[in-house]
Amino acid sequence: MAARLYELHGVRIFECSPEGPQLVKDRDAVEIMSEARGHGADFIVIPTERLGDSFFSLKTRVAGEVVQKFANYHVRLTILGDISRHIAASDSLRGFVSESNRGNQCWFVLNREELGHRLEREKSRCGDSRDPAK
């Protein structure tokens, strides 16, 4: 299955296929960003199937390096899928996910519906702040 390109609440999204090589280093993130930018997308969704256990074990530094690479290039990232077993096993990962989800650079969401709700809320907030009549 190839990557999907779609728009959701005005955001052009590049969603990686669940099949394919796992992200194991920051260079893998650069390759995905390059492909996404070639399609005009600056918001990337990576299914959890593309992330190995090393990503969710913060002591390996894989998650931090990958997420930081996206931030350095100003490309927003969403990790899509159920990571509850990883969170249950690690307080530090739970904190990392919670902190990430407070911002707008990297989100961890269960499904596309949750992503859509987050983008919709964000769009509403941005629209309110730009419109002096509101």
Residue frames as a rotation matrix with the C-alpha (Angstrom) as fourth column:
MET 1
0.579 0.815 0.000 0.00
0.815 -0.579 0.000 0.00
0.000 0.000 -1.000 0.00
ALA 2
-0.311 -0.675 0.669 1.35
0.659 -0.660 -0.360 3.40
0.685 0.330 0.650 -0.99
ALA 3
-0.842 -0.018 -0.540 1.27
0.430 -0.626 -0.650 6.52
-0.327 -0.779 0.535 1.13
ARG 4
0.165 0.945 0.281 -2.02
0.983 -0.182 0.035 8.45
0.084 0.271 -0.959 1.22
LEU 5
-0.945 -0.327 0.022 -2.28
0.326 -0.945 -0.034 12.13
0.032 -0.025 0.999 0.47
TYR 6
-0.001 0.994 0.107 -5.41
0.860 -0.054 0.508 13.93
0.510 0.093 -0.855 1.65
GLU 7
-0.675 -0.107 0.730 -6.73
-0.146 -0.950 -0.275 17.15
0.723 -0.292 0.626 3.12
LEU 8
-0.019 0.628 -0.778 -8.33
0.885 0.373 0.279 17.33
0.465 -0.683 -0.563 6.54
HIS 9
0.667 0.398 -0.629 -9.69
0.664 -0.701 0.260 20.63
-0.338 -0.591 -0.732 7.89
GLY 10
0.976 -0.211 -0.056 -7.58
-0.210 -0.832 -0.514 22.57
0.062 0.513 -0.856 5.44
VAL 11
0.197 -0.944 0.265 -4.35
-0.734 0.037 0.678 20.70
-0.650 -0.328 -0.686 6.21
ARG 12
0.567 -0.113 -0.816 -2.58
-0.669 0.514 -0.537 18.75
0.480 0.850 0.216 3.45
ILE 13
0.391 -0.301 0.870 -1.58
-0.715 0.496 0.493 15.44
-0.580 -0.814 -0.021 5.04
PHE 14
0.007 -0.480 -0.877 0.87
-0.725 0.602 -0.335 12.80
0.689 0.638 -0.344 3.91
GLU 15
0.520 0.233 0.822 0.09
-0.778 0.525 0.344 9.51
-0.352 -0.818 0.455 5.64
CYS 16
-0.535 -0.802 -0.264 2.72
-0.844 0.518 0.136 6.82
0.028 0.296 -0.955 5.44
SER 17
0.291 0.544 -0.787 1.64
-0.496 0.789 0.362 3.31
0.818 0.285 0.500 4.64
PRO 18
0.715 -0.020 0.699 1.62
-0.652 0.343 0.677 0.90
-0.253 -0.939 0.232 7.58
GLU 19
0.801 -0.489 0.346 3.78
0.550 0.829 -0.102 -1.38
-0.237 0.272 0.933 5.44
GLY 20
0.667 -0.642 0.378 7.34
-0.035 -0.534 -0.845 -0.44
0.745 0.550 -0.378 4.81
PRO 21
-0.231 -0.878 -0.420 10.58
0.524 0.252 -0.814 0.04
0.820 -0.408 0.401 6.69
GLN 22
0.614 0.391 -0.685 10.48
0.785 -0.216 0.581 1.03
0.078 -0.895 -0.439 10.31
LEU 23
0.586 -0.423 0.691 11.78
-0.260 -0.906 -0.334 4.37
0.767 0.016 -0.641 11.45
VAL 24
0.704 -0.394 -0.590 14.88
0.691 0.569 0.445 3.56
0.161 -0.722 0.673 13.43
LYS 25
-0.351 -0.826 -0.442 16.95
0.843 -0.484 0.236 6.71
-0.408 -0.290 0.866 13.02
ASP 26
0.068 0.399 -0.914 16.52
0.093 -0.915 -0.393 10.39
-0.993 -0.058 -0.100 12.29
ARG 27
-0.821 -0.411 -0.396 17.68
-0.359 -0.169 0.918 9.88
-0.444 0.896 -0.009 8.69
ASP 28
-0.708 0.651 0.274 14.53
0.706 0.656 0.266 7.80
-0.006 0.382 -0.924 8.10
ALA 29
0.156 0.760 -0.631 12.48
0.648 -0.561 -0.515 10.82
-0.745 -0.328 -0.580 9.17
VAL 30
-0.332 -0.363 -0.870 14.31
-0.353 -0.808 0.472 13.03
-0.875 0.464 0.140 6.65
GLU 31
-0.992 -0.037 0.121 13.46
0.089 0.474 0.876 10.60
-0.090 0.880 -0.467 3.85
ILE 32
-0.252 0.968 0.006 9.76
0.955 0.250 -0.160 10.65
-0.156 -0.034 -0.987 4.76
MET 33
0.166 0.281 -0.945 9.76
0.280 -0.932 -0.228 14.45
-0.945 -0.227 -0.234 5.00
SER 34
-0.726 -0.513 -0.458 11.39
-0.307 -0.355 0.883 14.71
-0.616 0.781 0.100 1.60
GLU 35
-0.837 0.474 0.272 8.74
0.531 0.588 0.611 12.50
0.130 0.656 -0.744 0.03
ALA 36
0.041 0.904 -0.425 5.93
0.913 -0.206 -0.351 14.41
-0.405 -0.374 -0.834 1.75
ARG 37
-0.088 -0.140 -0.986 7.26
-0.029 -0.989 0.143 17.80
-0.996 0.041 0.083 0.69
GLY 38
-0.959 -0.284 -0.009 7.43
-0.041 0.107 0.993 16.48
-0.281 0.953 -0.114 -2.88
HIS 39
-0.466 0.874 0.140 3.66
0.808 0.356 0.470 16.05
0.361 0.332 -0.872 -2.63
GLY 40
-0.390 0.270 0.880 3.10
-0.062 -0.962 0.267 19.49
0.919 0.050 0.392 -1.12
ALA 41
0.684 0.633 -0.363 2.35
0.285 0.226 0.931 18.22
0.671 -0.741 -0.026 2.38
ASP 42
-0.343 -0.796 0.499 3.82
-0.340 -0.390 -0.856 19.60
0.876 -0.463 -0.137 5.57
PHE 43
0.042 0.378 0.925 1.90
-0.977 0.208 -0.040 17.42
-0.207 -0.902 0.378 8.01
ILE 44
-0.403 -0.331 -0.853 2.92
-0.572 0.819 -0.047 13.77
0.714 0.470 -0.520 8.24
VAL 45
0.507 0.578 0.639 1.07
-0.854 0.439 0.280 10.85
-0.119 -0.688 0.716 9.79
ILE 46
-0.491 -0.694 -0.527 3.07
-0.664 0.690 -0.289 7.76
0.564 0.208 -0.800 10.69
PRO 47
0.642 0.738 -0.208 1.17
-0.458 0.587 0.667 4.62
0.615 -0.333 0.715 11.70
THR 48
0.436 -0.454 0.777 2.50
-0.825 0.142 0.547 2.82
-0.359 -0.879 -0.313 14.76
GLU 49
0.908 -0.084 0.410 3.19
0.194 0.952 -0.235 -0.22
-0.371 0.293 0.881 12.57
ARG 50
0.670 -0.685 0.285 6.16
0.205 -0.198 -0.958 1.72
0.713 0.701 0.008 11.17
LEU 51
0.147 -0.581 0.800 7.64
-0.824 -0.519 -0.226 2.20
0.547 -0.626 -0.555 14.64
GLY 52
-0.003 -0.235 -0.972 9.42
0.203 0.951 -0.231 -0.59
0.979 -0.198 0.045 16.45
ASP 53
0.710 0.247 -0.659 9.68
0.649 0.132 0.749 -1.13
0.271 -0.960 -0.067 20.16
SER 54
-0.318 -0.915 -0.249 12.91
0.948 -0.308 -0.079 0.90
-0.005 -0.261 0.965 20.15
PHE 55
-0.441 0.237 0.866 10.91
0.210 -0.911 0.355 4.02
0.873 0.338 0.352 19.28
PHE 56
0.526 0.807 0.269 8.75
-0.140 -0.229 0.963 3.59
0.839 -0.544 -0.008 22.37
SER 57
0.583 -0.463 -0.668 11.69
0.812 0.318 0.489 2.87
-0.014 -0.827 0.561 24.68
LEU 58
0.986 -0.072 0.152 12.91
-0.051 -0.989 -0.139 6.38
0.160 0.129 -0.979 25.40
LYS 59
0.521 -0.848 0.096 16.31
-0.157 0.015 0.987 5.18
-0.839 -0.530 -0.125 26.61
THR 60
0.136 -0.455 0.880 17.15
0.868 0.484 0.116 4.29
-0.479 0.748 0.460 22.97
ARG 61
-0.383 -0.206 -0.901 16.65
0.059 -0.978 0.199 7.99
-0.922 0.023 0.387 22.05
VAL 62
-0.756 0.120 0.643 14.97
0.651 0.234 0.722 7.00
-0.063 0.965 -0.255 18.75
ALA 63
0.292 0.955 0.058 11.70
0.955 -0.294 0.030 8.82
0.046 0.047 -0.998 19.53
GLY 64
0.462 -0.152 -0.874 13.49
0.336 -0.882 0.331 11.96
-0.821 -0.447 -0.356 20.67
GLU 65
-0.611 -0.779 -0.138 15.77
0.116 -0.260 0.959 12.06
-0.783 0.570 0.249 17.63
VAL 66
-0.592 0.462 0.660 12.95
0.799 0.231 0.555 11.41
0.104 0.856 -0.506 15.16
VAL 67
0.500 0.837 -0.222 10.56
0.861 -0.507 0.029 13.93
-0.089 -0.206 -0.975 16.72
GLN 68
0.206 -0.511 -0.835 13.34
0.219 -0.807 0.548 16.51
-0.954 -0.296 -0.054 16.98
LYS 69
-0.788 -0.496 0.365 14.20
0.427 -0.014 0.904 16.08
-0.444 0.868 0.223 13.29
PHE 70
-0.076 0.849 0.524 10.59
0.949 -0.099 0.299 16.87
0.305 0.520 -0.798 12.35
ALA 71
0.675 0.316 -0.667 10.65
0.596 -0.767 0.239 19.93
-0.436 -0.558 -0.706 14.63
ASN 72
-0.258 -0.876 -0.406 13.94
0.297 -0.472 0.830 21.14
-0.919 0.094 0.383 13.13
TYR 73
-0.908 -0.065 0.413 12.41
0.417 -0.058 0.907 21.06
-0.035 0.996 0.080 9.65
HIS 74
-0.699 0.690 -0.188 9.12
-0.528 -0.675 -0.515 22.62
-0.482 -0.261 0.836 10.84
VAL 75
-0.490 0.556 -0.671 7.11
-0.422 0.523 0.741 19.60
0.763 0.646 -0.022 9.72
ARG 76
-0.108 0.549 0.829 4.25
-0.987 0.040 -0.155 18.54
-0.119 -0.835 0.537 11.94
LEU 77
-0.736 -0.276 -0.617 3.97
-0.341 0.940 -0.014 14.90
0.584 0.200 -0.787 12.90
THR 78
0.231 0.763 0.604 1.26
-0.972 0.201 0.118 12.59
-0.032 -0.615 0.788 14.15
ILE 79
-0.928 -0.363 -0.083 1.83
-0.356 0.930 -0.090 9.07
0.110 -0.054 -0.993 15.39
LEU 80
-0.062 0.988 -0.144 -1.36
-0.962 -0.021 0.272 7.17
0.266 0.155 0.951 14.58
GLY 81
-0.006 0.158 -0.987 -2.44
-0.113 0.981 0.157 4.05
0.994 0.112 0.012 16.44
ASP 82
0.906 0.416 0.082 -2.81
-0.173 0.186 0.967 2.34
0.387 -0.890 0.241 19.77
ILE 83
-0.129 -0.990 -0.048 0.27
-0.174 0.071 -0.982 2.73
0.976 -0.118 -0.182 21.95
SER 84
0.601 0.495 0.628 -1.45
-0.650 -0.154 0.744 1.89
0.465 -0.855 0.230 25.23
ARG 85
0.895 -0.297 -0.332 0.75
0.402 0.859 0.316 -1.14
0.192 -0.416 0.889 25.94
HIS 86
-0.073 -0.967 0.246 3.87
0.664 -0.231 -0.712 1.00
0.744 0.111 0.658 25.59
ILE 87
-0.103 0.113 0.988 2.45
-0.445 -0.894 0.055 3.75
0.889 -0.434 0.143 27.80
ALA 88
0.870 0.485 0.091 1.41
-0.318 0.411 0.854 1.22
0.377 -0.772 0.512 30.44
ALA 89
0.671 -0.670 -0.318 4.99
0.705 0.709 -0.005 -0.02
0.229 -0.221 0.948 30.58
SER 90
-0.390 -0.916 0.091 6.70
0.877 -0.400 -0.268 3.36
0.282 -0.024 0.959 30.87
ASP 91
0.422 0.480 -0.769 5.99
0.733 -0.680 -0.023 6.42
-0.534 -0.554 -0.639 32.99
SER 92
-0.411 -0.646 -0.643 8.55
0.098 -0.732 0.674 8.41
-0.906 0.213 0.364 31.02
LEU 93
-0.893 0.167 0.418 6.86
0.436 0.090 0.896 7.56
0.112 0.982 -0.153 27.72
ARG 94
0.112 0.980 -0.164 3.49
0.992 -0.099 0.083 8.50
0.065 -0.172 -0.983 29.22
GLY 95
0.239 -0.104 -0.965 4.97
0.420 -0.885 0.199 11.88
-0.876 -0.453 -0.168 30.13
PHE 96
-0.798 -0.595 -0.092 6.55
0.121 -0.309 0.943 12.32
-0.590 0.742 0.319 26.68
VAL 97
-0.598 0.657 0.459 3.23
0.738 0.228 0.636 11.58
0.313 0.719 -0.621 24.95
SER 98
0.346 0.758 -0.553 1.29
0.909 -0.417 -0.003 13.84
-0.232 -0.502 -0.833 27.29
GLU 99
-0.065 -0.468 -0.882 3.71
0.191 -0.873 0.449 16.73
-0.979 -0.139 0.146 26.78
SER 100
-0.928 -0.275 0.249 3.75
0.268 -0.033 0.963 16.21
-0.257 0.961 0.105 23.00
ASN 101
-0.324 0.899 0.296 -0.04
0.892 0.187 0.412 16.24
0.315 0.397 -0.862 22.84
ARG 102
0.248 0.358 -0.900 -0.16
0.683 -0.723 -0.099 19.60
-0.687 -0.590 -0.424 24.65
GLY 103
-0.445 -0.520 -0.729 1.67
-0.154 -0.758 0.634 21.26
-0.882 0.394 0.257 21.78
ASN 104
0.674 0.696 -0.247 1.09
-0.354 0.010 -0.935 21.30
-0.648 0.718 0.253 18.06
GLN 105
-0.085 -0.811 -0.579 4.33
-0.987 -0.013 0.162 19.85
-0.139 0.585 -0.799 16.66
CYS 106
-0.757 -0.200 -0.622 3.84
-0.311 0.948 0.074 16.16
0.575 0.249 -0.780 17.44
TRP 107
0.019 0.833 0.552 0.66
-0.998 0.046 -0.034 14.38
-0.054 -0.551 0.833 18.42
PHE 108
-0.993 -0.110 -0.045 -0.06
-0.110 0.994 -0.008 10.80
0.046 -0.003 -0.999 19.38
VAL 109
-0.222 0.975 -0.009 -3.61
-0.955 -0.219 -0.200 9.88
-0.197 -0.035 0.980 18.36
LEU 110
-0.284 0.204 0.937 -5.55
-0.185 0.947 -0.262 6.63
-0.941 -0.248 -0.231 18.33
ASN 111
-0.099 0.364 0.926 -7.23
0.864 0.494 -0.101 7.10
-0.494 0.790 -0.363 14.93
ARG 112
-0.722 -0.166 0.672 -7.95
0.598 -0.640 0.484 9.52
0.349 0.751 0.561 12.07
GLU 113
0.355 0.919 0.169 -11.15
0.611 -0.365 0.702 10.66
0.707 -0.146 -0.692 13.77
GLU 114
0.582 -0.224 -0.782 -9.16
0.704 -0.343 0.622 11.90
-0.407 -0.912 -0.042 16.77
LEU 115
-0.583 -0.807 0.096 -6.72
0.719 -0.458 0.522 13.61
-0.377 0.373 0.848 14.42
GLY 116
-0.357 0.541 0.761 -9.63
0.626 -0.466 0.625 15.29
0.693 0.700 -0.172 12.65
HIS 117
0.697 0.640 -0.322 -11.05
0.648 -0.371 0.665 16.57
0.306 -0.673 -0.673 15.96
ARG 118
0.156 -0.726 -0.670 -7.67
0.728 -0.374 0.575 17.98
-0.668 -0.577 0.470 16.98
LEU 119
-0.763 -0.443 0.471 -7.22
0.645 -0.485 0.590 19.74
-0.033 0.754 0.656 13.64
GLU 120
0.045 0.880 0.473 -10.77
0.654 -0.383 0.652 21.09
0.755 0.280 -0.593 13.81
ARG 121
0.713 0.171 -0.680 -10.21
0.683 -0.391 0.617 22.49
-0.160 -0.904 -0.396 17.32
GLU 122
-0.282 -0.915 -0.289 -6.92
0.704 -0.401 0.585 24.00
-0.652 -0.039 0.758 16.22
LYS 123
-0.622 0.116 0.774 -8.53
0.668 -0.437 0.602 25.61
0.409 0.892 0.194 13.18
SER 124
0.485 0.874 0.032 -11.28
0.671 -0.396 0.627 27.06
0.561 -0.283 -0.778 15.38
ARG 125
0.491 -0.382 -0.783 -8.76
0.671 -0.407 0.620 28.54
-0.556 -0.830 0.056 17.81
CYS 126
-0.615 -0.779 0.124 -6.64
0.658 -0.419 0.626 30.03
-0.435 0.467 0.770 15.02
GLY 127
-0.320 0.596 0.737 -9.70
0.695 -0.381 0.610 31.44
0.644 0.707 -0.292 13.30
ASP 128
0.684 0.608 -0.404 -10.85
0.708 -0.417 0.571 33.05
0.179 -0.676 -0.715 16.54
SER 129
0.178 -0.700 -0.692 -7.50
0.638 -0.453 0.623 34.70
-0.749 -0.552 0.366 17.17
ARG 130
-0.763 -0.498 0.412 -7.30
0.622 -0.394 0.677 36.17
-0.174 0.773 0.610 13.66
ASP 131
-0.191 0.801 0.568 -10.81
0.608 -0.358 0.709 37.58
0.771 0.480 -0.419 13.62
PRO 132
-0.954 -0.274 0.124 -11.00
0.084 -0.638 -0.765 40.71
0.289 -0.720 0.631 15.79
ALA 133
-0.279 0.930 0.239 -14.82
-0.726 -0.367 0.582 40.58
0.629 -0.011 0.777 15.74
LYS 134
0.357 0.416 -0.836 -14.82
0.115 0.869 0.481 37.32
0.927 -0.268 0.262 17.73
